[in-house]
Amino acid sequence: MYTIAALYHFTRFDNPAALKPALLALCVKCDVKGTLLLAGEGVNGTIAGPRAGIDAVIAHLRALPGCEGLEWKEATSDTAPFPRMKVRLKREIVTMGQPHVDPAAGTGHYVMPQDWNDLISREDVAVIDTRNGYEVAIGTFDGAIDPETQSFGEFPAWWEANKHRFHNKKIAMFCTGGIRCEKSTNYLLCEGVEDVYHLKGGILKYLEEVPEQESTWQGDCFVFDARVSVGHGLAEGPHLLCHGCRQPILPQDMQRPEFEQGVSCHHCFERTSDRDKDRFRERQKQIKLSEARAAKNRAWSAAPGAKST
């Protein structure tokens, strides 16, 4: 059983590059895989591995400057969610493209999952989903506004074009785990919006803590690991991932004529060129060859009399 830890923390790292070698070495040593992003504004990522390995990496991260308050959300999987470990240096741990935004300086009012339904049911509250369109498409809260953005960096322009719609309204925002709301609520505060709220722990914490019979969530929540989506109680959802466009699809979508394993689905078939599709087919071919070699090696290792070299 693999433990999955999704985490982020905003703090000031003067030299994030100096933190990378030890962090990567520890992850490799502990058989932890996934992706961690380091930037001057903090750390963000999702990792998976054995219980002891995850504990060791979390302890290492919480010992970094300003990270003693780092929080994380856990889930489990009986299959490995990630094939390798990556620690990447970025300008931002979640890209918004607004240099003046600083969540460490202040964010909107945190709302606990058990209080969220009461807040968003009020007539003077506008509820905004800060996620991307393909995430919103498979699930969101009743009555939430979809900005129809393709990337988080588009949110400031959407707000500028739509802010007149929210005159005299309190703004309640949510995202998958909370990180995008840390930035978007700080952005709105900088724009002069006074009453800004966001769901603490994001959708994942809400689905974990709020009973389904009391929930105002509809559908599934997209997650950035091999589970693809989760529902109430963080149970794994029905979605698969199109490896051509990285968007979620349902099993029945694999029967559509646009679907080709590792190449395309109905979301992206018209958006990718023949050259792109040929490149994806070659990638899929290499993946199958690699899987076949790995299966052959496992069979050889398990055979009676097999010796390690």
Disulfide bonds with the S-S distance in Angstrom:
none
